[in-house]
């Protein structure tokens, strides 16, 4: 089964986002590279936020099911 672009492993996406943050922290940012990396970081942040929301919803679902049993 092939994973969609937005179905990246959470750990890998988080690590990539951390690498981008470290790149910016070095202070050697090239404007063009920085814009590309910023765009990618925004995509990763959105992906991670969505995955966290899914996990939170699943946890709520499990708790509700447990409370009704």
N, CA, C and O atoms as a Tripos MOL2 file, in Angstrom:
@<TRIPOS>MOLECULE
protein
  276   275    69     0     0
PROTEIN
NO_CHARGES

@<TRIPOS>ATOM
      1 N           0.8440   -1.1790    0.0000 N.3       1 UNK1
      2 CA          0.0000    0.0000    0.0000 C.3       1 UNK1
      3 C           0.8910    1.2440    0.0000 C.2       1 UNK1
      4 O           1.8320    1.3320    0.7890 O.2       1 UNK1
      5 N           0.6050    2.1790   -0.8580 N.am      2 UNK2
      6 CA          1.3920    3.4010   -0.9650 C.3       2 UNK2
      7 C           0.8160    4.4710   -0.0570 C.2       2 UNK2
      8 O          -0.3980    4.6430    0.0460 O.2       2 UNK2
      9 N           1.7270    5.1880    0.6020 N.am      3 UNK3
     10 CA          1.2800    6.2680    1.4730 C.3       3 UNK3
     11 C           1.1320    7.5430    0.6700 C.2       3 UNK3
     12 O           1.9400    7.8340   -0.2120 O.2       3 UNK3
     13 N           0.0920    8.3020    0.9830 N.am      4 UNK4
     14 CA         -0.0940    9.6040    0.3600 C.3       4 UNK4
     15 C           0.9280   10.5740    0.9260 C.2       4 UNK4
     16 O           1.5270   10.3240    1.9720 O.2       4 UNK4
     17 N           1.1210   11.6850    0.2230 N.am      5 UNK5
     18 CA          2.0570   12.7140    0.6580 C.3       5 UNK5
     19 C           1.7580   13.1570    2.0860 C.2       5 UNK5
     20 O           2.6840   13.3570    2.8720 O.2       5 UNK5
     21 N           0.4940   13.3110    2.4340 N.am      6 UNK6
     22 CA          0.1000   13.7950    3.7550 C.3       6 UNK6
     23 C          -0.0250   12.6770    4.7820 C.2       6 UNK6
     24 O          -0.4870   12.9090    5.8990 O.2       6 UNK6
     25 N           0.3840   11.4610    4.4100 N.am      7 UNK7
     26 CA          0.2800   10.3310    5.3170 C.3       7 UNK7
     27 C           1.6700    9.9130    5.7920 C.2       7 UNK7
     28 O           1.9300    8.7270    6.0000 O.2       7 UNK7
     29 N           2.5590   10.8880    5.9620 N.am      8 UNK8
     30 CA          3.9260   10.6470    6.3880 C.3       8 UNK8
     31 C           3.9440   10.1780    7.8340 C.2       8 UNK8
     32 O           3.1150   10.6010    8.6400 O.2       8 UNK8
     33 N           4.8810    9.3110    8.1600 N.am      9 UNK9
     34 CA          5.0640    8.8500    9.5190 C.3       9 UNK9
     35 C           5.2680   10.0510   10.4450 C.2       9 UNK9
     36 O           6.0320   10.9620   10.1270 O.2       9 UNK9
     37 N           4.5890   10.0470   11.5780 N.am     10 UNK10
     38 CA          4.6370   11.1810   12.5040 C.3      10 UNK10
     39 C           6.0650   11.4810   12.9470 C.2      10 UNK10
     40 O           6.4930   12.6350   12.9390 O.2      10 UNK10
     41 N           6.7910   10.4490   13.3280 N.am     11 UNK11
     42 CA          8.1590   10.6370   13.8030 C.3      11 UNK11
     43 C           9.0690   11.2420   12.7490 C.2      11 UNK11
     44 O           9.8770   12.1220   13.0430 O.2      11 UNK11
     45 N           8.9340   10.7660   11.5200 N.am     12 UNK12
     46 CA          9.7570   11.3040   10.4330 C.3      12 UNK12
     47 C           9.4000   12.7520   10.1400 C.2      12 UNK12
     48 O          10.2840   13.5740    9.8980 O.2      12 UNK12
     49 N           8.1130   13.0660   10.1610 N.am     13 UNK13
     50 CA          7.6790   14.4400    9.9020 C.3      13 UNK13
     51 C           8.1920   15.3740   10.9970 C.2      13 UNK13
     52 O           8.6400   16.4850   10.7110 O.2      13 UNK13
     53 N           8.1270   14.9260   12.2440 N.am     14 UNK14
     54 CA          8.5930   15.7410   13.3580 C.3      14 UNK14
     55 C          10.1030   15.9590   13.2660 C.2      14 UNK14
     56 O          10.5880   17.0670   13.4950 O.2      14 UNK14
     57 N          10.8370   14.9110   12.9350 N.am     15 UNK15
     58 CA         12.2930   15.0190   12.7920 C.3      15 UNK15
     59 C          12.6580   15.9870   11.6700 C.2      15 UNK15
     60 O          13.5730   16.7960   11.8220 O.2      15 UNK15
     61 N          11.9510   15.9090   10.5510 N.am     16 UNK16
     62 CA         12.2150   16.8300    9.4480 C.3      16 UNK16
     63 C          11.9480   18.2720    9.8740 C.2      16 UNK16
     64 O          12.7140   19.1740    9.5330 O.2      16 UNK16
     65 N          10.8800   18.4870   10.6060 N.am     17 UNK17
     66 CA         10.5660   19.8270   11.0930 C.3      17 UNK17
     67 C          11.6580   20.3260   12.0450 C.2      17 UNK17
     68 O          12.0430   21.4940   11.9910 O.2      17 UNK17
     69 N          12.1530   19.4500   12.9080 N.am     18 UNK18
     70 CA         13.2470   19.8210   13.8020 C.3      18 UNK18
     71 C          14.5130   20.1820   13.0210 C.2      18 UNK18
     72 O          15.2210   21.1240   13.3780 O.2      18 UNK18
     73 N          14.7930   19.4290   11.9590 N.am     19 UNK19
     74 CA         15.9720   19.7240   11.1320 C.3      19 UNK19
     75 C          15.8530   21.1020   10.4890 C.2      19 UNK19
     76 O          16.8300   21.8470   10.4140 O.2      19 UNK19
     77 N          14.6770   21.4260   10.0370 N.am     20 UNK20
     78 CA         14.4550   22.7440    9.4380 C.3      20 UNK20
     79 C          14.6570   23.8310   10.4900 C.2      20 UNK20
     80 O          15.2790   24.8570   10.2150 O.2      20 UNK20
     81 N          14.1330   23.6090   11.6860 N.am     21 UNK21
     82 CA         14.3040   24.5920   12.7660 C.3      21 UNK21
     83 C          15.7820   24.7820   13.0880 C.2      21 UNK21
     84 O          16.2340   25.9120   13.2760 O.2      21 UNK21
     85 N          16.5360   23.6910   13.1520 N.am     22 UNK22
     86 CA         17.9750   23.7960   13.4180 C.3      22 UNK22
     87 C          18.6820   24.5560   12.3070 C.2      22 UNK22
     88 O          19.6010   25.3300   12.5740 O.2      22 UNK22
     89 N          18.2620   24.3440   11.0590 N.am     23 UNK23
     90 CA         18.8530   25.0550    9.9260 C.3      23 UNK23
     91 C          18.6700   26.5590   10.0990 C.2      23 UNK23
     92 O          19.6030   27.3340    9.8900 O.2      23 UNK23
     93 N          17.4630   26.9660   10.4820 N.am     24 UNK24
     94 CA         17.1980   28.3910   10.7000 C.3      24 UNK24
     95 C          17.9850   28.9340   11.8940 C.2      24 UNK24
     96 O          18.4490   30.0740   11.8680 O.2      24 UNK24
     97 N          18.1340   28.1190   12.9360 N.am     25 UNK25
     98 CA         18.8490   28.5580   14.1320 C.3      25 UNK25
     99 C          20.3280   28.8220   13.8670 C.2      25 UNK25
    100 O          20.9520   29.6040   14.5830 O.2      25 UNK25
    101 N          20.8900   28.1840   12.8540 N.am     26 UNK26
    102 CA         22.2950   28.3920   12.5170 C.3      26 UNK26
    103 C          22.5570   29.8300   12.0770 C.2      26 UNK26
    104 O          23.6780   30.3230   12.2020 O.2      26 UNK26
    105 N          21.5510   30.4890   11.5730 N.am     27 UNK27
    106 CA         21.6880   31.8780   11.1720 C.3      27 UNK27
    107 C          22.3690   32.0760    9.8290 C.2      27 UNK27
    108 O          22.7040   33.2050    9.4710 O.2      27 UNK27
    109 N          22.5790   31.0120    9.0880 N.am     28 UNK28
    110 CA         23.2220   31.1070    7.7830 C.3      28 UNK28
    111 C          22.1780   31.0060    6.6620 C.2      28 UNK28
    112 O          22.4810   30.5590    5.5550 O.2      28 UNK28
    113 N          20.9850   31.4170    6.9600 N.am     29 UNK29
    114 CA         19.8620   31.2160    6.0510 C.3      29 UNK29
    115 C          20.0130   32.0220    4.7620 C.2      29 UNK29
    116 O          20.2470   33.2310    4.7840 O.2      29 UNK29
    117 N          19.8750   31.3340    3.6690 N.am     30 UNK30
    118 CA         19.7820   31.9400    2.3490 C.3      30 UNK30
    119 C          18.3020   32.2440    2.1220 C.2      30 UNK30
    120 O          17.4530   31.4130    2.4460 O.2      30 UNK30
    121 N          17.9790   33.4000    1.5790 N.am     31 UNK31
    122 CA         16.5880   33.8190    1.4380 C.3      31 UNK31
    123 C          15.7650   32.8140    0.6360 C.2      31 UNK31
    124 O          14.6910   32.4020    1.0750 O.2      31 UNK31
    125 N          16.2620   32.4180   -0.5380 N.am     32 UNK32
    126 CA         15.4990   31.4880   -1.3750 C.3      32 UNK32
    127 C          15.3410   30.1290   -0.7060 C.2      32 UNK32
    128 O          14.2530   29.5520   -0.7070 O.2      32 UNK32
    129 N          16.4210   29.6240   -0.1400 N.am     33 UNK33
    130 CA         16.3410   28.3500    0.5800 C.3      33 UNK33
    131 C          15.4180   28.4870    1.7870 C.2      33 UNK33
    132 O          14.6420   27.5840    2.1010 O.2      33 UNK33
    133 N          15.5180   29.6180    2.4450 N.am     34 UNK34
    134 CA         14.6920   29.8520    3.6240 C.3      34 UNK34
    135 C          13.2110   29.8390    3.3040 C.2      34 UNK34
    136 O          12.4080   29.3030    4.0670 O.2      34 UNK34
    137 N          12.8510   30.4280    2.1760 N.am     35 UNK35
    138 CA         11.4410   30.4230    1.7830 C.3      35 UNK35
    139 C          10.9500   29.0210    1.4870 C.2      35 UNK35
    140 O           9.8350   28.6550    1.8610 O.2      35 UNK35
    141 N          11.7820   28.2320    0.8140 N.am     36 UNK36
    142 CA         11.4050   26.8460    0.5050 C.3      36 UNK36
    143 C          11.2770   26.0490    1.7970 C.2      36 UNK36
    144 O          10.3190   25.2980    1.9800 O.2      36 UNK36
    145 N          12.2460   26.2170    2.6880 N.am     37 UNK37
    146 CA         12.2090   25.4820    3.9530 C.3      37 UNK37
    147 C          11.0400   25.9390    4.8310 C.2      37 UNK37
    148 O          10.4120   25.1250    5.5070 O.2      37 UNK37
    149 N          10.7530   27.2330    4.8170 N.am     38 UNK38
    150 CA          9.6230   27.7410    5.5950 C.3      38 UNK38
    151 C           8.3130   27.1430    5.0800 C.2      38 UNK38
    152 O           7.4490   26.7560    5.8660 O.2      38 UNK38
    153 N           8.1750   27.0710    3.7600 N.am     39 UNK39
    154 CA          6.9660   26.4880    3.1820 C.3      39 UNK39
    155 C           6.8320   25.0200    3.5920 C.2      39 UNK39
    156 O           5.7450   24.5680    3.9510 O.2      39 UNK39
    157 N           7.9440   24.2790    3.5370 N.am     40 UNK40
    158 CA          7.9190   22.8680    3.9300 C.3      40 UNK40
    159 C           7.5980   22.7400    5.4190 C.2      40 UNK40
    160 O           6.8270   21.8650    5.8130 O.2      40 UNK40
    161 N           8.1780   23.5990    6.2380 N.am     41 UNK41
    162 CA          7.9110   23.5580    7.6690 C.3      41 UNK41
    163 C           6.4400   23.8110    7.9570 C.2      41 UNK41
    164 O           5.8580   23.1860    8.8440 O.2      41 UNK41
    165 N           5.8460   24.7160    7.2170 N.am     42 UNK42
    166 CA          4.4160   25.0080    7.3760 C.3      42 UNK42
    167 C           3.5800   23.7800    7.0280 C.2      42 UNK42
    168 O           2.6210   23.4590    7.7300 O.2      42 UNK42
    169 N           3.9460   23.0930    5.9410 N.am     43 UNK43
    170 CA          3.2410   21.8650    5.5440 C.3      43 UNK43
    171 C           3.3740   20.8000    6.6320 C.2      43 UNK43
    172 O           2.3990   20.1450    6.9990 O.2      43 UNK43
    173 N           4.5940   20.6390    7.1390 N.am     44 UNK44
    174 CA          4.8250   19.6360    8.1820 C.3      44 UNK44
    175 C           4.0500   19.9650    9.4520 C.2      44 UNK44
    176 O           3.4520   19.0820   10.0670 O.2      44 UNK44
    177 N           4.0620   21.2310    9.8410 N.am     45 UNK45
    178 CA          3.3330   21.6390   11.0480 C.3      45 UNK45
    179 C           1.8390   21.3540   10.8970 C.2      45 UNK45
    180 O           1.1910   20.8920   11.8360 O.2      45 UNK45
    181 N           1.3100   21.6260    9.7300 N.am     46 UNK46
    182 CA         -0.1090   21.3630    9.4740 C.3      46 UNK46
    183 C          -0.3930   19.8570    9.5480 C.2      46 UNK46
    184 O          -1.3930   19.4350   10.1300 O.2      46 UNK46
    185 N           0.4860   19.0640    8.9610 N.am     47 UNK47
    186 CA          0.3410   17.6120    8.9950 C.3      47 UNK47
    187 C           0.3830   17.1010   10.4310 C.2      47 UNK47
    188 O          -0.4670   16.3100   10.8410 O.2      47 UNK47
    189 N           1.3720   17.5540   11.1890 N.am     48 UNK48
    190 CA          1.5190   17.1100   12.5730 C.3      48 UNK48
    191 C           0.3260   17.5370   13.4270 C.2      48 UNK48
    192 O          -0.1600   16.7660   14.2540 O.2      48 UNK48
    193 N          -0.1330   18.7460   13.2260 N.am     49 UNK49
    194 CA         -1.2960   19.2270   13.9760 C.3      49 UNK49
    195 C          -2.5170   18.3520   13.6760 C.2      49 UNK49
    196 O          -3.2690   17.9980   14.5850 O.2      49 UNK49
    197 N          -2.7090   18.0110   12.4180 N.am     50 UNK50
    198 CA         -3.8240   17.1510   12.0310 C.3      50 UNK50
    199 C          -3.7230   15.7680   12.6430 C.2      50 UNK50
    200 O          -4.7170   15.2110   13.1080 O.2      50 UNK50
    201 N          -2.5070   15.2110   12.6410 N.am     51 UNK51
    202 CA         -2.3100   13.8830   13.2130 C.3      51 UNK51
    203 C          -2.5450   13.8940   14.7270 C.2      51 UNK51
    204 O          -3.1160   12.9540   15.2780 O.2      51 UNK51
    205 N          -2.0990   14.9650   15.3940 N.am     52 UNK52
    206 CA         -2.3580   15.0880   16.8280 C.3      52 UNK52
    207 C          -3.8490   15.2190   17.1150 C.2      52 UNK52
    208 O          -4.3470   14.6580   18.0910 O.2      52 UNK52
    209 N          -4.5520   15.9480   16.2780 N.am     53 UNK53
    210 CA         -6.0000   16.0940   16.4420 C.3      53 UNK53
    211 C          -6.6970   14.7510   16.2680 C.2      53 UNK53
    212 O          -7.6350   14.4320   16.9980 O.2      53 UNK53
    213 N          -6.2320   13.9590   15.2880 N.am     54 UNK54
    214 CA         -6.7940   12.6260   15.0850 C.3      54 UNK54
    215 C          -6.5770   11.7530   16.3220 C.2      54 UNK54
    216 O          -7.4790   11.0380   16.7570 O.2      54 UNK54
    217 N          -5.3690   11.8240   16.8780 N.am     55 UNK55
    218 CA         -5.0680   11.0310   18.0690 C.3      55 UNK55
    219 C          -5.9360   11.4750   19.2490 C.2      55 UNK55
    220 O          -6.4530   10.6470   19.9990 O.2      55 UNK55
    221 N          -6.0850   12.7730   19.3980 N.am     56 UNK56
    222 CA         -6.9180   13.3020   20.4890 C.3      56 UNK56
    223 C          -8.3640   12.8340   20.3320 C.2      56 UNK56
    224 O          -8.9990   12.4300   21.3070 O.2      56 UNK56
    225 N          -8.8760   12.8890   19.1190 N.am     57 UNK57
    226 CA        -10.2460   12.4340   18.8670 C.3      57 UNK57
    227 C         -10.3960   10.9480   19.1710 C.2      57 UNK57
    228 O         -11.4060   10.5250   19.7330 O.2      57 UNK57
    229 N          -9.3940   10.1600   18.8010 N.am     58 UNK58
    230 CA         -9.4400    8.7210   19.0590 C.3      58 UNK58
    231 C          -9.4360    8.4470   20.5570 C.2      58 UNK58
    232 O         -10.1610    7.5760   21.0380 O.2      58 UNK58
    233 N          -8.6140    9.1980   21.2940 N.am     59 UNK59
    234 CA         -8.5620    9.0330   22.7500 C.3      59 UNK59
    235 C          -9.9080    9.3720   23.3750 C.2      59 UNK59
    236 O         -10.3820    8.6560   24.2580 O.2      59 UNK59
    237 N         -10.5280   10.4620   22.9240 N.am     60 UNK60
    238 CA        -11.8580   10.8370   23.4340 C.3      60 UNK60
    239 C         -12.8720    9.7470   23.1320 C.2      60 UNK60
    240 O         -13.7100    9.4130   23.9690 O.2      60 UNK60
    241 N         -12.7890    9.1960   21.9290 N.am     61 UNK61
    242 CA        -13.6990    8.1250   21.5160 C.3      61 UNK61
    243 C         -13.5260    6.9010   22.4160 C.2      61 UNK61
    244 O         -14.5090    6.2990   22.8480 O.2      61 UNK61
    245 N         -12.2860    6.5390   22.6950 N.am     62 UNK62
    246 CA        -12.0110    5.3840   23.5530 C.3      62 UNK62
    247 C         -12.5200    5.6380   24.9630 C.2      62 UNK62
    248 O         -13.1250    4.7560   25.5720 O.2      62 UNK62
    249 N         -12.2810    6.8320   25.4840 N.am     63 UNK63
    250 CA        -12.7450    7.1640   26.8430 C.3      63 UNK63
    251 C         -14.2650    7.1170   26.9190 C.2      63 UNK63
    252 O         -14.8250    6.6030   27.8870 O.2      63 UNK63
    253 N         -14.9370    7.6530   25.8980 N.am     64 UNK64
    254 CA        -16.4000    7.6370   25.9090 C.3      64 UNK64
    255 C         -16.9240    6.2210   25.8590 C.2      64 UNK64
    256 O         -17.8940    5.8900   26.5410 O.2      64 UNK64
    257 N         -16.2960    5.3890   25.0650 N.am     65 UNK65
    258 CA        -16.7180    3.9950   24.9440 C.3      65 UNK65
    259 C         -16.4960    3.2790   26.2780 C.2      65 UNK65
    260 O         -17.3370    2.4980   26.7200 O.2      65 UNK65
    261 N         -15.3570    3.5550   26.9090 N.am     66 UNK66
    262 CA        -15.0360    2.9360   28.1940 C.3      66 UNK66
    263 C         -16.0280    3.3550   29.2700 C.2      66 UNK66
    264 O         -16.3980    2.5460   30.1200 O.2      66 UNK66
    265 N         -16.4580    4.6020   29.2400 N.am     67 UNK67
    266 CA        -17.3970    5.1190   30.2370 C.3      67 UNK67
    267 C         -18.7830    4.5130   30.0710 C.2      67 UNK67
    268 O         -19.5220    4.3880   31.0480 O.2      67 UNK67
    269 N         -19.1460    4.1360   28.8580 N.am     68 UNK68
    270 CA        -20.4770    3.5530   28.6220 C.3      68 UNK68
    271 C         -20.5110    2.0520   28.8760 C.2      68 UNK68
    272 O         -21.5840    1.4630   29.0090 O.2      68 UNK68
    273 N         -19.3490    1.4430   28.9430 N.am     69 UNK69
    274 CA        -19.3030   -0.0230   29.1910 C.3      69 UNK69
    275 C         -19.4360   -0.3680   30.6300 C.2      69 UNK69
    276 O         -19.4160   -1.5460   30.9870 O.2      69 UNK69
@<TRIPOS>BOND
     1     1     2 1
     2     2     3 1
     3     3     4 2
     4     3     5 am
     5     5     6 1
     6     6     7 1
     7     7     8 2
     8     7     9 am
     9     9    10 1
    10    10    11 1
    11    11    12 2
    12    11    13 am
    13    13    14 1
    14    14    15 1
    15    15    16 2
    16    15    17 am
    17    17    18 1
    18    18    19 1
    19    19    20 2
    20    19    21 am
    21    21    22 1
    22    22    23 1
    23    23    24 2
    24    23    25 am
    25    25    26 1
    26    26    27 1
    27    27    28 2
    28    27    29 am
    29    29    30 1
    30    30    31 1
    31    31    32 2
    32    31    33 am
    33    33    34 1
    34    34    35 1
    35    35    36 2
    36    35    37 am
    37    37    38 1
    38    38    39 1
    39    39    40 2
    40    39    41 am
    41    41    42 1
    42    42    43 1
    43    43    44 2
    44    43    45 am
    45    45    46 1
    46    46    47 1
    47    47    48 2
    48    47    49 am
    49    49    50 1
    50    50    51 1
    51    51    52 2
    52    51    53 am
    53    53    54 1
    54    54    55 1
    55    55    56 2
    56    55    57 am
    57    57    58 1
    58    58    59 1
    59    59    60 2
    60    59    61 am
    61    61    62 1
    62    62    63 1
    63    63    64 2
    64    63    65 am
    65    65    66 1
    66    66    67 1
    67    67    68 2
    68    67    69 am
    69    69    70 1
    70    70    71 1
    71    71    72 2
    72    71    73 am
    73    73    74 1
    74    74    75 1
    75    75    76 2
    76    75    77 am
    77    77    78 1
    78    78    79 1
    79    79    80 2
    80    79    81 am
    81    81    82 1
    82    82    83 1
    83    83    84 2
    84    83    85 am
    85    85    86 1
    86    86    87 1
    87    87    88 2
    88    87    89 am
    89    89    90 1
    90    90    91 1
    91    91    92 2
    92    91    93 am
    93    93    94 1
    94    94    95 1
    95    95    96 2
    96    95    97 am
    97    97    98 1
    98    98    99 1
    99    99   100 2
   100    99   101 am
   101   101   102 1
   102   102   103 1
   103   103   104 2
   104   103   105 am
   105   105   106 1
   106   106   107 1
   107   107   108 2
   108   107   109 am
   109   109   110 1
   110   110   111 1
   111   111   112 2
   112   111   113 am
   113   113   114 1
   114   114   115 1
   115   115   116 2
   116   115   117 am
   117   117   118 1
   118   118   119 1
   119   119   120 2
   120   119   121 am
   121   121   122 1
   122   122   123 1
   123   123   124 2
   124   123   125 am
   125   125   126 1
   126   126   127 1
   127   127   128 2
   128   127   129 am
   129   129   130 1
   130   130   131 1
   131   131   132 2
   132   131   133 am
   133   133   134 1
   134   134   135 1
   135   135   136 2
   136   135   137 am
   137   137   138 1
   138   138   139 1
   139   139   140 2
   140   139   141 am
   141   141   142 1
   142   142   143 1
   143   143   144 2
   144   143   145 am
   145   145   146 1
   146   146   147 1
   147   147   148 2
   148   147   149 am
   149   149   150 1
   150   150   151 1
   151   151   152 2
   152   151   153 am
   153   153   154 1
   154   154   155 1
   155   155   156 2
   156   155   157 am
   157   157   158 1
   158   158   159 1
   159   159   160 2
   160   159   161 am
   161   161   162 1
   162   162   163 1
   163   163   164 2
   164   163   165 am
   165   165   166 1
   166   166   167 1
   167   167   168 2
   168   167   169 am
   169   169   170 1
   170   170   171 1
   171   171   172 2
   172   171   173 am
   173   173   174 1
   174   174   175 1
   175   175   176 2
   176   175   177 am
   177   177   178 1
   178   178   179 1
   179   179   180 2
   180   179   181 am
   181   181   182 1
   182   182   183 1
   183   183   184 2
   184   183   185 am
   185   185   186 1
   186   186   187 1
   187   187   188 2
   188   187   189 am
   189   189   190 1
   190   190   191 1
   191   191   192 2
   192   191   193 am
   193   193   194 1
   194   194   195 1
   195   195   196 2
   196   195   197 am
   197   197   198 1
   198   198   199 1
   199   199   200 2
   200   199   201 am
   201   201   202 1
   202   202   203 1
   203   203   204 2
   204   203   205 am
   205   205   206 1
   206   206   207 1
   207   207   208 2
   208   207   209 am
   209   209   210 1
   210   210   211 1
   211   211   212 2
   212   211   213 am
   213   213   214 1
   214   214   215 1
   215   215   216 2
   216   215   217 am
   217   217   218 1
   218   218   219 1
   219   219   220 2
   220   219   221 am
   221   221   222 1
   222   222   223 1
   223   223   224 2
   224   223   225 am
   225   225   226 1
   226   226   227 1
   227   227   228 2
   228   227   229 am
   229   229   230 1
   230   230   231 1
   231   231   232 2
   232   231   233 am
   233   233   234 1
   234   234   235 1
   235   235   236 2
   236   235   237 am
   237   237   238 1
   238   238   239 1
   239   239   240 2
   240   239   241 am
   241   241   242 1
   242   242   243 1
   243   243   244 2
   244   243   245 am
   245   245   246 1
   246   246   247 1
   247   247   248 2
   248   247   249 am
   249   249   250 1
   250   250   251 1
   251   251   252 2
   252   251   253 am
   253   253   254 1
   254   254   255 1
   255   255   256 2
   256   255   257 am
   257   257   258 1
   258   258   259 1
   259   259   260 2
   260   259   261 am
   261   261   262 1
   262   262   263 1
   263   263   264 2
   264   263   265 am
   265   265   266 1
   266   266   267 1
   267   267   268 2
   268   267   269 am
   269   269   270 1
   270   270   271 1
   271   271   272 2
   272   271   273 am
   273   273   274 1
   274   274   275 1
   275   275   276 2
@<TRIPOS>SUBSTRUCTURE
     1 UNK1         2 RESIDUE 1 A UNK
     2 UNK2         6 RESIDUE 1 A UNK
     3 UNK3        10 RESIDUE 1 A UNK
     4 UNK4        14 RESIDUE 1 A UNK
     5 UNK5        18 RESIDUE 1 A UNK
     6 UNK6        22 RESIDUE 1 A UNK
     7 UNK7        26 RESIDUE 1 A UNK
     8 UNK8        30 RESIDUE 1 A UNK
     9 UNK9        34 RESIDUE 1 A UNK
    10 UNK10       38 RESIDUE 1 A UNK
    11 UNK11       42 RESIDUE 1 A UNK
    12 UNK12       46 RESIDUE 1 A UNK
    13 UNK13       50 RESIDUE 1 A UNK
    14 UNK14       54 RESIDUE 1 A UNK
    15 UNK15       58 RESIDUE 1 A UNK
    16 UNK16       62 RESIDUE 1 A UNK
    17 UNK17       66 RESIDUE 1 A UNK
    18 UNK18       70 RESIDUE 1 A UNK
    19 UNK19       74 RESIDUE 1 A UNK
    20 UNK20       78 RESIDUE 1 A UNK
    21 UNK21       82 RESIDUE 1 A UNK
    22 UNK22       86 RESIDUE 1 A UNK
    23 UNK23       90 RESIDUE 1 A UNK
    24 UNK24       94 RESIDUE 1 A UNK
    25 UNK25       98 RESIDUE 1 A UNK
    26 UNK26      102 RESIDUE 1 A UNK
    27 UNK27      106 RESIDUE 1 A UNK
    28 UNK28      110 RESIDUE 1 A UNK
    29 UNK29      114 RESIDUE 1 A UNK
    30 UNK30      118 RESIDUE 1 A UNK
    31 UNK31      122 RESIDUE 1 A UNK
    32 UNK32      126 RESIDUE 1 A UNK
    33 UNK33      130 RESIDUE 1 A UNK
    34 UNK34      134 RESIDUE 1 A UNK
    35 UNK35      138 RESIDUE 1 A UNK
    36 UNK36      142 RESIDUE 1 A UNK
    37 UNK37      146 RESIDUE 1 A UNK
    38 UNK38      150 RESIDUE 1 A UNK
    39 UNK39      154 RESIDUE 1 A UNK
    40 UNK40      158 RESIDUE 1 A UNK
    41 UNK41      162 RESIDUE 1 A UNK
    42 UNK42      166 RESIDUE 1 A UNK
    43 UNK43      170 RESIDUE 1 A UNK
    44 UNK44      174 RESIDUE 1 A UNK
    45 UNK45      178 RESIDUE 1 A UNK
    46 UNK46      182 RESIDUE 1 A UNK
    47 UNK47      186 RESIDUE 1 A UNK
    48 UNK48      190 RESIDUE 1 A UNK
    49 UNK49      194 RESIDUE 1 A UNK
    50 UNK50      198 RESIDUE 1 A UNK
    51 UNK51      202 RESIDUE 1 A UNK
    52 UNK52      206 RESIDUE 1 A UNK
    53 UNK53      210 RESIDUE 1 A UNK
    54 UNK54      214 RESIDUE 1 A UNK
    55 UNK55      218 RESIDUE 1 A UNK
    56 UNK56      222 RESIDUE 1 A UNK
    57 UNK57      226 RESIDUE 1 A UNK
    58 UNK58      230 RESIDUE 1 A UNK
    59 UNK59      234 RESIDUE 1 A UNK
    60 UNK60      238 RESIDUE 1 A UNK
    61 UNK61      242 RESIDUE 1 A UNK
    62 UNK62      246 RESIDUE 1 A UNK
    63 UNK63      250 RESIDUE 1 A UNK
    64 UNK64      254 RESIDUE 1 A UNK
    65 UNK65      258 RESIDUE 1 A UNK
    66 UNK66      262 RESIDUE 1 A UNK
    67 UNK67      266 RESIDUE 1 A UNK
    68 UNK68      270 RESIDUE 1 A UNK
    69 UNK69      274 RESIDUE 1 A UNK
